[in-house]
Amino acid sequence: MKLPILLFTLFALCPQLFADTKPNIVVIVADDLGYADVSFNPQHPKEIVTPNLDSLAKAGVICRQGYVTGHVCSPTRAGLMLGRYQQRLGLYTGGEAGSGVPMSEKLFPQYLKPAGYATGQFGKWHLGPDLAWSPALRGFDEVFGFLGRGAHDYFKLDDPNDPIYRGTEVVKETGYLTDRLGEETAAFITKHKAGPFFAYLAFNAVHAPLQAPEDEIAKFNTGNKDRDARLAMGKRMDDAIGKVMTALKDGSVWENTLLFFISDNGGPLAQSADNTPLRGGKHTDYEGGIRVPFLICWPAQLKPGEWQSPVSALDILPTALAAAGVKVAATSVAGDSAKAEATLDGINLLPLLKGETKPQSRDFFWCSGSDEGWWAVRSGDWKLVGEKGTISLFDLSNDVSEANDLAKQMPEKVAELTKLHDAWLAEMAKPVKAGEKRYDMAAKTDEKPKKKKKNKKESIVRHSAAGTT
């Protein structure tokens, strides 16, 4: 009896024994989660309670400079599923990405299914408004969730206007939506524990409407009702993540599961999110809108710790594919649009996280089109941020809060980073709906008054609807 126990122990403790075993892959995405609304951020407020995320952070790698590719929900989710900048397809805004990623595009699960993975999607899709765009038609074997925008009611799970689907069939559900997503994901893991499996758990928590069970809200007393509800929603999401972790451990697959956790964008300040120490929040390209809580955990292969170099949500797909032994090009080639369409924009992070290679300087890009007017580029520690008529330059190595604008002092650096962004933007497609790739300050000054009025009205409409993205 002792020999099997000894062998099991050696198997669990020796990563090399997993070298020829395909890992299970779990990707968890929170919605609108504040950078400081997790307790593995050392600057979190005292009221934050996320014990399961803390446990995950202690077992994995905390990426302190983790970025997403958009400052609202669906563009980031498109980039994550594609492994490519969503702007390559002309998807700049929440409305564009939420209206549907072309069915001809290859998404995350479609890389893994041919490699023998069972695939499941749970929660918010937001990459197409109706069944024609269903994740059940995009490579997922099992689906439980909703198709539309983030503002799904957490208690009304039988609304015919915003239904919950199992596969492509509408189902009538009861309970609290965050709980149900955690339960369904845990059940999928248990069902497929023989592996390998890919589970994509896409919460709509903690996106508005700010709803949680009253007894959960009562546990918080910050003096701000919205804040109390948001904290309760975060606590319930943490509980759901705990169910997923328990299923992995009970199924004896925890050690050989590669798990990622991110938020889809920064927390919205208007809804009492906390992005300390970052500037801004959702709907901006300041750090508070695009730098997010970011964890990577693979107990059999990665040592726990912190990673200080910048990483992107675009890196999740190539990292997962490398772990699964799926061969695919990992970097797009500047100036070669044909080849860029066949490759990924992210990189495989495993050699870096294992200490096999040293980090190199990387460039990161953001753009939300001419109507919204936001764009940014980070190269090394330098970051340039554009918002319509304003351009700001920051040295993130000394100013993570983006408090000291150096644009007037360093016009050469502004010109250098603008040129870098221009070159990237030239590779991207035109917006699929309307407008130009980037706000053109010179052109706007020459517009006729009537056209200016129209653009202003469109901008107001977009921002008034922003809470539903």
N, C-alpha and C positions, 0 to 999 in steps of 0.2 A: 504493500500500500504506500510505502514511503517513496518508492521510485517514481510513480506517476506524479506525485506532489512535487518532487524535486524537479522533474522534467518541466512541469507546468511553470514553476517558479523561474527556471532558467529561460524558458520561452518568453515569459513576460518581461524579464530584465535585460535580455540581450537584443538590441535593435537589429543586429545583423541577421537574426533568424527570420525577420520579416522582409528581408531584402527582395525575395522572390514572390511575396504575397501582395496582391493588389490591396491598397488600403481602401476602406470605406471613406466616403467624402460627405461632409455635412457643411452646408453654407447657411448661416443664420444672419438675417438682415433685420435690424430694427428700423423703425420709421420715425424720423424727426427727433432722434435721441440727442440730448445735449452732450457736449464733450465732457462736461463735469458732472453729468447726471449718472455716473457710474462710480462706484467707490474704489476702482483700481486707478482712477485719476487722483493723485495725491492732493489736488486742490478742490476736491469735491466738497459740497456743503455737508454739514453734519447730519442732515436729515436723510441723506441718501442711503438706501438699503438694497444692495444687490449681492447677496452672499453667494449665489451660484455663479454669477459672472466673476466674482472675486476668486472663487475656486478654480474656474476655467483659466483665469489670468495667471494664477500661481502655477498651474500645470503647463502653461504654454508660453508663448512669446507675445509680449505687449509691444505693439508697434506704435511708438509715440508720435510718429509723423505719418499717419495713415490718411490717404486722400481718397475721395470719390471724384467722379468725372462731371458731376453736375451739382447745382445748389438746390435742386428740387428732386422729387422722388423718381419719376419715370426715366429721365435721362440717365441717371446713375444705374438704375436697374437694367436698362438697355445695354449700357457699357459692360456691366457685369456679365450678362448673359452672352454677349458677343465676344468679350475679350478684346474689344476694339473700341476706339473712340466712336461714340454714337453719332458724332457730327459727320463721320464718313458716309453715313446714310442720309444726311440732311436733317437729323433729329437734334434740334438745339433746345427746344423748350419742352415743358411738361405736356403741353397740348399735342405737340408733334409726336413725341415718343409714346405718349399714352394712346394715340390714335392707331398705333400698330407698327411693330417692326416687320418689314417685309417677310413673307412666308418663305422666300427663297434663301433667306439668311440662315446659316447654321448656328444653333444656339448650344449652350453648355451641355445639356443632356444628350444632344445628338452626337457629340464627340465620344461620350462614355458608353452609350448603349451598344455600339459594335464591339466594345471591349468587355462585354459581359455584365455590365452594371444594371441592376434594377434601379429605376429612377422615380422619385416622388417629389411633387411640388405641393406646398401647403401654405395657404394664405393669400396675400395680395399679389396679383399678377401685374396689372397696370401697363401691359405692353400690347394692348388691343382691347377694344371696348365690348366685343361680343364673341360668340362661340366660334366665329370664323378664325379668331386669333387665339383660341384656347391653348393653354400649355399642354393639354391632352393631345393636341395636334402638332406639338413642337418637340416631341421626344420624351415626354414624361409618361411613364406607365400608369402611375396613380396620381390623382389630383384631388385636393380638397381645399376649396377657397373661393375667392370671388375675382371677377375679371376687371372691375372698374377702378375708379380712383380711390384715393386713400381714405376718404371720409365715410367709411362704412360704419353703421351703427354697431356697437359692441354687444347689444342685447337683442335687437330685432334681427334674428337670423333666418326669418322666413319671409322677408320682404320681397314680393314678386318683382319689384322694380330694381332690386339690387340683390339677386339671389346668391345663395351658396351652392356651388357645384361639387358633385363627386364625379370625377371624370367630366363628361359632357351633359350629365343629368342634373337637373335642379333637385335639391334635397331640402326638406324642412328640418331645421335644427333648433335646438334650444340650448341655453347656457350662455356663458360669457365667451366671446369669440377668441380672445387670447388663450384662454384655458383649452378650448377645443382644438386650436392649432397645435398646441403642445402635445395634447393627447393623441391626435392623429399622427403626428410625426413620430412620437414614441412607439405607437403601434406598428407603424411602417418599419421602423428599425428592428423591432422584435420579430416581425414577420420575415424579414430578410437578413437576419443576423448571420446566416451562413455566408452571406456576402458574395461579391462586393455590391455595395449599394451607394447611391447618391441621393441625399435628401436636401432639398432646398426649402428652408423654413423662412418665409418672407412675412414677418409680422406687419400689421398696420399699426400696432402700438409703437410709440405713444402719440401717434397722429390724432388730431381732432377728429370727431368730437371727444372732448375730455370726459370720458365715462369709465367708471369702475364701480364694483360693488360698494355699497355704502359702508359696510363694516370695514372694508379695506381703506377707504378714504378717511374714516374716523381715526385710523392709526396715526395720521399726520395732522399737525396743527401749526402750520407756518404763518397763519394769519391771512393767507392768500388762497381762496377756494380753488382757483385754477391750478395753482401750484400743488395743492394737496391732491387734487384729482390726478395730475400728471405723475406725481410720485407714486400714487397707488397703482396707476397703470404700469409704471416701470417695475414696481414690485411684483405685480402679477405676471409681467413678461419674464422677469427673472425666475419666478416659480415655474413657468412653462419650460424655460431653458433647463431648469433643474430636472424636470421630467425626462427631457431628452438625454441628459447626461446619465441619469439613472438607468434608462433603457440601454444605453451603450455599455455601461458597466455590468448590469445584470446579464446582458447578452454576451459578455466576455469579448466585446469588440472595441472597448475603449482604447486600449493600447494601440491598435492599428487603425484608428480613425483619424483622418486629417480634417480638422474642424476650423472653420473661419467664422468670425463674428465681426460685423461692421454695422454702422448706421448708414442709411442711404443719403443723408445730408446732415448738416448741422441743425441744432435745435432752433425753433422759431422763438425769437425774443418776445414777440407779442403774446405768446402763450406760456410765458414764465419758464422757458427752458434756460439752462445755465451752461454757457460755453466757456467758462473761465479756463485758462487765462486769455482766450482768443477774442479777437475783435469780430463783431457782427454775428450773423446767424443765417438761417435759411433765407434764400432769395438773394444772397450776396456772394461774391467771390473773395471776400476776406476770409481769413482762416476759419472763422467761426461758422462759415457756410459750407466749407468743403473739407476741412480736416475733422475726422470722426474717430470715435472709439474703434479700435482695430486690434483683433486678437487672432493668433494662429496657434493651434494646438495639435500636436501629433506625438503623444507620449513615447511611442516606440522609436522615434527618429529625431525629435527636436528637444534640446535641453531648455528648460524654462529660463526666462530672463527677459530683458528688454532690448528692443532694436531701435536705434536712434536715427538711422538713415530713412529718408522718405520712401514710402511704398504707395502703391495705388491699388484700388479695387480691380483695375485692369490686370493686375498680377495674379489674381485668384485663379482664373481659368488656366493660364499656362502652368502655374504651380501644381494645380490639381492634375492636369494632364501628364505632367512629368512624373508625378508620384504614381499615377496609374499606368505608366509605360506607354501612353498614347503619343505618337510622334506627330508634331505639328510645328510649323515655323513659328518663332517666338517674337520676332521684331519686324515691324513694317519698314519699308525702305523709302526714305524721303525722295520725292520726285518721281516715283514709279507707281502710279496709281493702280495699274493692273496688278502688280505684285502685292501692293498694300492690301488689296481686297482679299487676297488669299492668305494673309498672315495675321498674327495677333500683335497688339500694341503693348501688351504687358510683358513681363519677364518671369522666368522661373526663379522664385525666391529661395528654393531649397539649398543650393550651393552657398548662398550668402548666410542663411540662418544656421547652417551646419559649420560655418567657418572654413569652407573649402575654397572660397574666393573672397576677395575684398570688394567692398562697395565702390562703385564708380559714380561720378556725378551724372545725374539724370535730369532731363527736362520734362516738365509736366504742363499741360495746357487746359484751359477752360474757355468756353464761349457759349453764350446763350442767345446769339443772334442780335440783329439790329434793333428789334422792338424793345427787348429788355435792356440791351446796352451793356451788359456785364461781360468782361473778358479778363483773363489773367494768364500769366506764364510764370513758372518757377524754374530757374536754372541755377543749380547749386543751392546756395543760401539766399540768392537774390530773387525777389518776386516783384513783378509789375502788375498792377491792378487797374483796369479801366472800367469806368462807369459813365457812359455817355460822354459828357464834356470834361470829365475829371480823369487824370492819370496819376497814380501814386506809386512810389518805389520804396521797397522795404528790404532791410537786411535782417532776415529771419534768424540768423545766428545770434544776433544781439537784441532782437525786437520781435519776439513771437506775437506780441499783442498788436503789432502794426500801428504803433503810436507815433512813430517818427518818420514822416514822409521826406525822403531824400531826393525826390524827382528834380527839384530846382537846383539842388547842389550837384547833381550828377547827371547832366543831360546826355553824356556819352553812354552811360549804362542804360538809360531810358531808350535811346535809339537802338542799342544793341539788342535789348530784350524785345522791343517792338518788331524789329526785323526778324527775330527768331519766331515770334508768334505769327507774323505775316507769312513766313515760309510754311509753317504748319497749317495755317488756315487755307493756304492756296491748295493744299491736298484734299481739303474737306469738300463735301458736296454742298450745293446751295440748300437753304432751308426748304423743306418739302411743302410748307404751307405758303409763307409770304415773307417779304422783307429780304434783307441782305445778311451776309454772314456776320458782319460786325457793324456796329454803329459808326457812321462816317461823320465826324464832326464838321469837316469842310463842306460836305454836301448838305448837311442840315442847315447851315447858315445861308445857303442859296435857295432853300425851298420857298415855294409860294405860300402865303399865309393860310390859304385854304387847306393845303396839304399838311401843314404843321398842325392845324386844329384836328384833323383826322387822326394823325399819329398820336397826338396827346390823348384823344378819346380812347383809342385802341389800347394805349398803355394803361389807362385807368381801369378799363374793363379787365385786362389781364391781371393787374394787381389785386383787384377786388375778388377775383376768382382764385387767387393764389392759394388760399387756405384749403382748397380741395385737391391740390396736386399731390 
